[in-house]
Amino acid sequence: TFHEAYEYADALYSERFEGLKLNTNWTEDQIGMVNTLKSGLLLFVPDLAKKLFISKIYTEPIKEIKSAALGVKSKPQYRLYSAHDTQIANILEQLAPSYNFTYVKYASQIYMMTYASAEGMVFV
C-alpha cells in the first residue's frame, strides 16, 4: 500500500541520491508510489496554516529586502534555511502557484536572490 511504501521513501530517496546500490529492486510503479505527491504533502494542511508557515520563514528576509531597497545595509547578506518536503511544496504553492510539480525531489533546493540593478532592487 502507499502507507507501507511511504515508510521506505526516505531510505529510497537517499540511496538513489547518493548513487548507492539499492537493496531491493524497485519497479518504476513502486518508486512512483513513494514519491510523495504534492496533494499528499499539502492536502491536509488548511490554507490559513500554509500562509502562516510561509510568513514565519519570510518575515525577516522581506524586512531586510525593504531596508536594502531604502539603502540601509542589512545583515546577514546570506540566509540558509532547512526544510522538509512539505515546506518546500508550500513555498512553491504560495510563491509560484502556477509552477506545476508532481512531487518534491529528494534534496530539493529553492534559491532566492535580491540584487541591485540600474533600475533598482530586483528580487529573483
OpenMM code with the backbone's topology and positions (N, CA, C; nanometers):
from openmm import Vec3, app, unit

residues = "THR PHE HIS GLU ALA TYR GLU TYR ALA ASP ALA LEU TYR SER GLU ARG PHE GLU GLY LEU LYS LEU ASN THR ASN TRP THR GLU ASP GLN ILE GLY MET VAL ASN THR LEU LYS SER GLY LEU LEU LEU PHE VAL PRO ASP LEU ALA LYS LYS LEU PHE ILE SER LYS ILE TYR THR GLU PRO ILE LYS GLU ILE LYS SER ALA ALA LEU GLY VAL LYS SER LYS PRO GLN TYR ARG LEU TYR SER ALA HIS ASP THR GLN ILE ALA ASN ILE LEU GLU GLN LEU ALA PRO SER TYR ASN PHE THR TYR VAL LYS TYR ALA SER GLN ILE TYR MET MET THR TYR ALA SER ALA GLU GLY MET VAL PHE VAL".split()
positions = [
    Vec3(0.0851, -0.1184, 0.0000),
    Vec3(0.0000, 0.0000, 0.0000),
    Vec3(0.0893, 0.1243, 0.0000),
    Vec3(0.0260, 0.2378, -0.0257),
    Vec3(0.1001, 0.3637, -0.0241),
    Vec3(0.1652, 0.3859, 0.1114),
    Vec3(0.0899, 0.3664, 0.2190),
    Vec3(0.1425, 0.3934, 0.3528),
    Vec3(0.2590, 0.3020, 0.3885),
    Vec3(0.2543, 0.1779, 0.3457),
    Vec3(0.3671, 0.0877, 0.3703),
    Vec3(0.4891, 0.1324, 0.2909),
    Vec3(0.4674, 0.1694, 0.1657),
    Vec3(0.5785, 0.2134, 0.0810),
    Vec3(0.6359, 0.3456, 0.1312),
    Vec3(0.5504, 0.4331, 0.1819),
    Vec3(0.5949, 0.5643, 0.2273),
    Vec3(0.6984, 0.5536, 0.3389),
    Vec3(0.6864, 0.4499, 0.4219),
    Vec3(0.7824, 0.4305, 0.5299),
    Vec3(0.9239, 0.4097, 0.4765),
    Vec3(0.9358, 0.3626, 0.3547),
    Vec3(1.0667, 0.3388, 0.2935),
    Vec3(1.1139, 0.4560, 0.2069),
    Vec3(1.0303, 0.5573, 0.1925),
    Vec3(1.0592, 0.6654, 0.0989),
    Vec3(1.1914, 0.7345, 0.1273),
    Vec3(1.2159, 0.7752, 0.2510),
    Vec3(1.3393, 0.8479, 0.2820),
    Vec3(1.4632, 0.7636, 0.2538),
    Vec3(1.4570, 0.6358, 0.2897),
    Vec3(1.5713, 0.5474, 0.2634),
    Vec3(1.5928, 0.5334, 0.1135),
    Vec3(1.4859, 0.5141, 0.0399),
    Vec3(1.4962, 0.5004, -0.1046),
    Vec3(1.5505, 0.6284, -0.1680),
    Vec3(1.4962, 0.7441, -0.1280),
    Vec3(1.5420, 0.8717, -0.1827),
    Vec3(1.6907, 0.8910, -0.1587),
    Vec3(1.7330, 0.8677, -0.0341),
    Vec3(1.8734, 0.8934, -0.0016),
    Vec3(1.9667, 0.7958, -0.0733),
    Vec3(1.9279, 0.6690, -0.0820),
    Vec3(2.0114, 0.5719, -0.1528),
    Vec3(2.0248, 0.6096, -0.3003),
    Vec3(1.9139, 0.6472, -0.3627),
    Vec3(1.9180, 0.6874, -0.5044),
    Vec3(2.0008, 0.8142, -0.5211),
    Vec3(1.9829, 0.9117, -0.4317),
    Vec3(2.0539, 1.0386, -0.4392),
    Vec3(2.2044, 1.0178, -0.4267),
    Vec3(2.2455, 0.9300, -0.3359),
    Vec3(2.3871, 0.9037, -0.3130),
    Vec3(2.4462, 0.8077, -0.4156),
    Vec3(2.3615, 0.7494, -0.5007),
    Vec3(2.4100, 0.6559, -0.6008),
    Vec3(2.4460, 0.5204, -0.5430),
    Vec3(2.3885, 0.4882, -0.4277),
    Vec3(2.4165, 0.3597, -0.3643),
    Vec3(2.3362, 0.2484, -0.4310),
    Vec3(2.3897, 0.1283, -0.4231),
    Vec3(2.3187, 0.0127, -0.4774),
    Vec3(2.1969, -0.0139, -0.3891),
    Vec3(2.0826, -0.0193, -0.4501),
    Vec3(1.9593, -0.0425, -0.3757),
    Vec3(1.9519, -0.1880, -0.3315),
    Vec3(1.9059, -0.2089, -0.2101),
    Vec3(1.8925, -0.3438, -0.1564),
    Vec3(1.7723, -0.4171, -0.2144),
    Vec3(1.6819, -0.3430, -0.2711),
    Vec3(1.5607, -0.4000, -0.3279),
    Vec3(1.5499, -0.3539, -0.4723),
    Vec3(1.4998, -0.4375, -0.5583),
    Vec3(1.4762, -0.3985, -0.6967),
    Vec3(1.3379, -0.3353, -0.7061),
    Vec3(1.3345, -0.2018, -0.6982),
    Vec3(1.2086, -0.1293, -0.7035),
    Vec3(1.1634, -0.1148, -0.8481),
    Vec3(1.0372, -0.1360, -0.8714),
    Vec3(0.9817, -0.1094, -1.0047),
    Vec3(0.9532, 0.0398, -1.0147),
    Vec3(0.9364, 0.0879, -1.1353),
    Vec3(0.9036, 0.2298, -1.1539),
    Vec3(0.7711, 0.2638, -1.0861),
    Vec3(0.6762, 0.1707, -1.0877),
    Vec3(0.5478, 0.1939, -1.0203),
    Vec3(0.5682, 0.2097, -0.8697),
    Vec3(0.6531, 0.1261, -0.8109),
    Vec3(0.6785, 0.1355, -0.6673),
    Vec3(0.7503, 0.2661, -0.6327),
    Vec3(0.8458, 0.3053, -0.7149),
    Vec3(0.9161, 0.4315, -0.6918),
    Vec3(0.8178, 0.5468, -0.7044),
    Vec3(0.7323, 0.5399, -0.8033),
    Vec3(0.6296, 0.6429, -0.8192),
    Vec3(0.5377, 0.6503, -0.6986),
    Vec3(0.5123, 0.5365, -0.6368),
    Vec3(0.4243, 0.5322, -0.5205),
    Vec3(0.4850, 0.6048, -0.4006),
    Vec3(0.6159, 0.5941, -0.3831),
    Vec3(0.6782, 0.6577, -0.2674),
    Vec3(0.7201, 0.8023, -0.2927),
    Vec3(0.7155, 0.8468, -0.4175),
    Vec3(0.7383, 0.9880, -0.4451),
    Vec3(0.6160, 1.0628, -0.3929),
    Vec3(0.6304, 1.1218, -0.2763),
    Vec3(0.5169, 1.1848, -0.2103),
    Vec3(0.4583, 1.2914, -0.3006),
    Vec3(0.3348, 1.2727, -0.3357),
    Vec3(0.2691, 1.3647, -0.4268),
    Vec3(0.2426, 1.4986, -0.3611),
    Vec3(0.2400, 1.6023, -0.4441),
    Vec3(0.2078, 1.7366, -0.3969),
    Vec3(0.0781, 1.7343, -0.3168),
    Vec3(-0.0212, 1.6656, -0.3681),
    Vec3(-0.1501, 1.6613, -0.2995),
    Vec3(-0.1364, 1.5990, -0.1612),
    Vec3(-0.0525, 1.4986, -0.1474),
    Vec3(-0.0316, 1.4354, -0.0183),
    Vec3(0.0441, 1.5239, 0.0789),
    Vec3(0.1309, 1.6103, 0.0259),
    Vec3(0.2091, 1.6987, 0.1115),
    Vec3(0.1259, 1.8137, 0.1668),
    Vec3(0.0296, 1.8598, 0.0885),
    Vec3(-0.0433, 1.9810, 0.1259),
    Vec3(-0.1924, 1.9603, 0.1491),
    Vec3(-0.2432, 1.8448, 0.1152),
    Vec3(-0.3872, 1.8216, 0.1173),
    Vec3(-0.4505, 1.8463, 0.2533),
    Vec3(-0.3849, 1.8030, 0.3588),
    Vec3(-0.4469, 1.8086, 0.4906),
    Vec3(-0.4084, 1.9326, 0.5709),
    Vec3(-0.3375, 2.0263, 0.5063),
    Vec3(-0.2972, 2.1492, 0.5744),
    Vec3(-0.3937, 2.2604, 0.5332),
    Vec3(-0.4637, 2.3210, 0.6290),
    Vec3(-0.5572, 2.4290, 0.5941),
    Vec3(-0.4847, 2.5474, 0.5300),
    Vec3(-0.5529, 2.6198, 0.4428),
    Vec3(-0.4924, 2.7327, 0.3718),
    Vec3(-0.4347, 2.8362, 0.4671),
    Vec3(-0.5051, 2.8656, 0.5757),
    Vec3(-0.4548, 2.9637, 0.6712),
    Vec3(-0.3233, 2.9170, 0.7336),
    Vec3(-0.3133, 2.7888, 0.7638),
    Vec3(-0.1892, 2.7345, 0.8203),
    Vec3(-0.0753, 2.7440, 0.7194),
    Vec3(-0.1026, 2.7166, 0.5924),
    Vec3(0.0016, 2.7274, 0.4889),
    Vec3(0.0566, 2.8696, 0.4831),
    Vec3(-0.0344, 2.9680, 0.4892),
    Vec3(0.0084, 3.1081, 0.4849),
    Vec3(0.0894, 3.1441, 0.6099),
    Vec3(0.0479, 3.0929, 0.7235),
    Vec3(0.1204, 3.1190, 0.8473),
    Vec3(0.2608, 3.0583, 0.8419),
    Vec3(0.2728, 2.9348, 0.7943),
    Vec3(0.4036, 2.8689, 0.7841),
    Vec3(0.4996, 2.9504, 0.6989),
    Vec3(0.4509, 2.9978, 0.5858),
    Vec3(0.5405, 3.0709, 0.4952),
    Vec3(0.5722, 3.2098, 0.5496),
    Vec3(0.4777, 3.2707, 0.6219),
    Vec3(0.5037, 3.4037, 0.6773),
    Vec3(0.6163, 3.3984, 0.7800),
    Vec3(0.6279, 3.2897, 0.8536),
    Vec3(0.7344, 3.2770, 0.9531),
    Vec3(0.8719, 3.2669, 0.8873),
    Vec3(0.8779, 3.2076, 0.7710),
    Vec3(1.0056, 3.1953, 0.7000),
    Vec3(1.0481, 3.3284, 0.6383),
    Vec3(0.9516, 3.4035, 0.5854),
    Vec3(0.9857, 3.5207, 0.5046),
    Vec3(0.9759, 3.6546, 0.5748),
    Vec3(0.9338, 3.6595, 0.7007),
    Vec3(0.9203, 3.7881, 0.7703),
    Vec3(1.0521, 3.8650, 0.7732),
    Vec3(1.1578, 3.8051, 0.8237),
    Vec3(1.2859, 3.8753, 0.8342),
    Vec3(1.3488, 3.9048, 0.6979),
    Vec3(1.3538, 3.8078, 0.6059),
    Vec3(1.4114, 3.8404, 0.4742),
    Vec3(1.3388, 3.9543, 0.4024),
    Vec3(1.2060, 3.9610, 0.4137),
    Vec3(1.1309, 4.0696, 0.3483),
    Vec3(1.1671, 4.2038, 0.4123),
    Vec3(1.1798, 4.2081, 0.5450),
    Vec3(1.2225, 4.3312, 0.6123),
    Vec3(1.3596, 4.3744, 0.5620),
    Vec3(1.4497, 4.2774, 0.5469),
    Vec3(1.5855, 4.3088, 0.5007),
    Vec3(1.5856, 4.3578, 0.3555),
    Vec3(1.5002, 4.2998, 0.2731),
    Vec3(1.4901, 4.3439, 0.1335),
    Vec3(1.4385, 4.4875, 0.1286),
    Vec3(1.3383, 4.5182, 0.2096),
    Vec3(1.2856, 4.6553, 0.2141),
    Vec3(1.3924, 4.7534, 0.2614),
    Vec3(1.4669, 4.7163, 0.3633),
    Vec3(1.5745, 4.8032, 0.4132),
    Vec3(1.6808, 4.8247, 0.3062),
    Vec3(1.7180, 4.7179, 0.2385),
    Vec3(1.8194, 4.7286, 0.1322),
    Vec3(1.7697, 4.8193, 0.0200),
    Vec3(1.6399, 4.8122, -0.0117),
    Vec3(1.5841, 4.8976, -0.1168),
    Vec3(1.5908, 5.0448, -0.0779),
    Vec3(1.5886, 5.0713, 0.0525),
    Vec3(1.5987, 5.2091, 0.1017),
    Vec3(1.7436, 5.2525, 0.1224),
    Vec3(1.8368, 5.1647, 0.0894),
    Vec3(1.9787, 5.1970, 0.1012),
    Vec3(2.0392, 5.1646, 0.2358),
    Vec3(1.9641, 5.1004, 0.3233),
    Vec3(2.0150, 5.0630, 0.4553),
    Vec3(2.0850, 4.9286, 0.4436),
    Vec3(2.2094, 4.9227, 0.4861),
    Vec3(2.2819, 4.7947, 0.4813),
    Vec3(2.2188, 4.7004, 0.5821),
    Vec3(2.1853, 4.5823, 0.5339),
    Vec3(2.1263, 4.4846, 0.6251),
    Vec3(2.2201, 4.3661, 0.6399),
    Vec3(2.2031, 4.2952, 0.7467),
    Vec3(2.2802, 4.1744, 0.7668),
    Vec3(2.1872, 4.0696, 0.8204),
    Vec3(2.2077, 3.9490, 0.7976),
    Vec3(2.3164, 3.8935, 0.7165),
    Vec3(2.2877, 3.9104, 0.5676),
    Vec3(2.3907, 3.8993, 0.4889),
    Vec3(2.3724, 3.9100, 0.3442),
    Vec3(2.3392, 3.7748, 0.2834),
    Vec3(2.3402, 3.6712, 0.3633),
    Vec3(2.3132, 3.5369, 0.3144),
    Vec3(2.2311, 3.4639, 0.4193),
    Vec3(2.1290, 3.3937, 0.3778),
    Vec3(2.0477, 3.3141, 0.4703),
    Vec3(2.0345, 3.1736, 0.4149),
    Vec3(2.0317, 3.0778, 0.5048),
    Vec3(2.0122, 2.9386, 0.4664),
    Vec3(1.9097, 2.8785, 0.5610),
    Vec3(1.8066, 2.8198, 0.5036),
    Vec3(1.7044, 2.7527, 0.5819),
    Vec3(1.7016, 2.6056, 0.5420),
    Vec3(1.6653, 2.5233, 0.6346),
    Vec3(1.6469, 2.3820, 0.6068),
    Vec3(1.4994, 2.3509, 0.6275),
    Vec3(1.4429, 2.2694, 0.5393),
    Vec3(1.3004, 2.2399, 0.5500),
    Vec3(1.2717, 2.1004, 0.4960),
    Vec3(1.1561, 2.0512, 0.5308),
    Vec3(1.1103, 1.9225, 0.4795),
    Vec3(1.0360, 1.9441, 0.3483),
    Vec3(1.0055, 1.8360, 0.2806),
    Vec3(0.9353, 1.8446, 0.1529),
    Vec3(0.8009, 1.9156, 0.1656),
    Vec3(0.7361, 1.9044, 0.2813),
    Vec3(0.6077, 1.9721, 0.2988),
    Vec3(0.6242, 2.1239, 0.2923),
    Vec3(0.7305, 2.1770, 0.3516),
    Vec3(0.7515, 2.3212, 0.3493),
    Vec3(0.7947, 2.3677, 0.2106),
    Vec3(0.8755, 2.2894, 0.1421),
    Vec3(0.9150, 2.3261, 0.0058),
    Vec3(0.7927, 2.3281, -0.0850),
    Vec3(0.7066, 2.2287, -0.0726),
    Vec3(0.5825, 2.2267, -0.1512),
    Vec3(0.4971, 2.3484, -0.1187),
    Vec3(0.4911, 2.3864, 0.0079),
    Vec3(0.4126, 2.5032, 0.0480),
    Vec3(0.4712, 2.6317, -0.0090),
    Vec3(0.6042, 2.6460, -0.0043),
    Vec3(0.6685, 2.7650, -0.0618),
    Vec3(0.6358, 2.7749, -0.2103),
    Vec3(0.6483, 2.6637, -0.2813),
    Vec3(0.6176, 2.6650, -0.4241),
    Vec3(0.4719, 2.7010, -0.4492),
    Vec3(0.3830, 2.6457, -0.3694),
    Vec3(0.2401, 2.6738, -0.3882),
    Vec3(0.2073, 2.8199, -0.3587),
    Vec3(0.2717, 2.8768, -0.2570),
    Vec3(0.2409, 3.0148, -0.2184),
    Vec3(0.3083, 3.1177, -0.3085),
    Vec3(0.4357, 3.0963, -0.3428),
    Vec3(0.5100, 3.1968, -0.4189),
    Vec3(0.5046, 3.1765, -0.5699),
    Vec3(0.4799, 3.0551, -0.6133),
    Vec3(0.4745, 3.0257, -0.7573),
    Vec3(0.3571, 2.9316, -0.7847),
    Vec3(0.2340, 2.9797, -0.7621),
    Vec3(0.1180, 2.8907, -0.7740),
    Vec3(0.0998, 2.8282, -0.9125),
    Vec3(0.1545, 2.8910, -1.0150),
    Vec3(0.1397, 2.8338, -1.1495),
    Vec3(0.2477, 2.7299, -1.1804),
    Vec3(0.3500, 2.7173, -1.0930),
    Vec3(0.4554, 2.6187, -1.1153),
    Vec3(0.3971, 2.4796, -1.0946),
    Vec3(0.4081, 2.3964, -1.1945),
    Vec3(0.3478, 2.2632, -1.1905),
    Vec3(0.4518, 2.1600, -1.1484),
    Vec3(0.4290, 2.0967, -1.0355),
    Vec3(0.5161, 1.9882, -0.9916),
    Vec3(0.4298, 1.8769, -0.9354),
    Vec3(0.4775, 1.7558, -0.9505),
    Vec3(0.4033, 1.6400, -0.9012),
    Vec3(0.4479, 1.6042, -0.7612),
    Vec3(0.5793, 1.6074, -0.7363),
    Vec3(0.6334, 1.5769, -0.6043),
    Vec3(0.7616, 1.6564, -0.5842),
    Vec3(0.8079, 1.6625, -0.4621),
    Vec3(0.9312, 1.7326, -0.4289),
    Vec3(1.0432, 1.6295, -0.4260),
    Vec3(1.1407, 1.6465, -0.5133),
    Vec3(1.2512, 1.5516, -0.5199),
    Vec3(1.3389, 1.5601, -0.3957),
    Vec3(1.4044, 1.4501, -0.3651),
    Vec3(1.4958, 1.4437, -0.2514),
    Vec3(1.6068, 1.5472, -0.2692),
    Vec3(1.6422, 1.6156, -0.1644),
    Vec3(1.7473, 1.7182, -0.1628),
    Vec3(1.7135, 1.8377, -0.2512),
    Vec3(1.5850, 1.8673, -0.2660),
    Vec3(1.5429, 1.9844, -0.3435),
    Vec3(1.5873, 2.1125, -0.2745),
    Vec3(1.6072, 2.2155, -0.3551),
    Vec3(1.6514, 2.3446, -0.3033),
    Vec3(1.5743, 2.4554, -0.3723),
    Vec3(1.5535, 2.5625, -0.3004),
    Vec3(1.4928, 2.6828, -0.3573),
    Vec3(1.5900, 2.7968, -0.3297),
    Vec3(1.6290, 2.8674, -0.4352),
    Vec3(1.7182, 2.9821, -0.4220),
    Vec3(1.6390, 3.1085, -0.4514),
    Vec3(1.6605, 3.2110, -0.3707),
    Vec3(1.6024, 3.3416, -0.3978),
    Vec3(1.7113, 3.4447, -0.3766),
    Vec3(1.7191, 3.5411, -0.4659),
    Vec3(1.8235, 3.6421, -0.4553),
    Vec3(1.7641, 3.7804, -0.4739),
    Vec3(1.8241, 3.8758, -0.4076),
    Vec3(1.7922, 4.0161, -0.4282),
    Vec3(1.9225, 4.0841, -0.4685),
    Vec3(1.9161, 4.1634, -0.5732),
    Vec3(2.0365, 4.2335, -0.6142),
    Vec3(1.9997, 4.3700, -0.6682),
    Vec3(2.0954, 4.4597, -0.6689),
    Vec3(2.0735, 4.5945, -0.7166),
    Vec3(2.1049, 4.6011, -0.8651),
    Vec3(2.0197, 4.6674, -0.9391),
    Vec3(2.0438, 4.6897, -1.0814),
    Vec3(2.0300, 4.8393, -1.1074),
    Vec3(2.0515, 4.8814, -1.2306),
    Vec3(2.0387, 5.0230, -1.2655),
    Vec3(1.8964, 5.0717, -1.2408),
    Vec3(1.7994, 4.9798, -1.2502),
    Vec3(1.6588, 5.0174, -1.2307),
    Vec3(1.6162, 5.0127, -1.0847),
    Vec3(1.7013, 4.9588, -0.9966),
    Vec3(1.6672, 4.9476, -0.8550),
    Vec3(1.6844, 4.8055, -0.8062),
    Vec3(1.6212, 4.7740, -0.6946),
    Vec3(1.6314, 4.6399, -0.6351),
    Vec3(1.5489, 4.5407, -0.7160),
    Vec3(1.6050, 4.4224, -0.7331),
    Vec3(1.5356, 4.3156, -0.8059),
    Vec3(1.5341, 4.1927, -0.7171),
    Vec3(1.4176, 4.1313, -0.7041),
    Vec3(1.4027, 4.0089, -0.6261),
    Vec3(1.3794, 3.8944, -0.7235),
    Vec3(1.4665, 3.7952, -0.7205),
    Vec3(1.4561, 3.6814, -0.8123),
    Vec3(1.4333, 3.5555, -0.7326),
] * unit.nanometer
topology = app.Topology()
chain = topology.addChain("A")
for resn in residues:
    res = topology.addResidue(resn, chain)
    for name in ("N", "CA", "C"):
        topology.addAtom(name, app.Element.getBySymbol(name[0]), res)
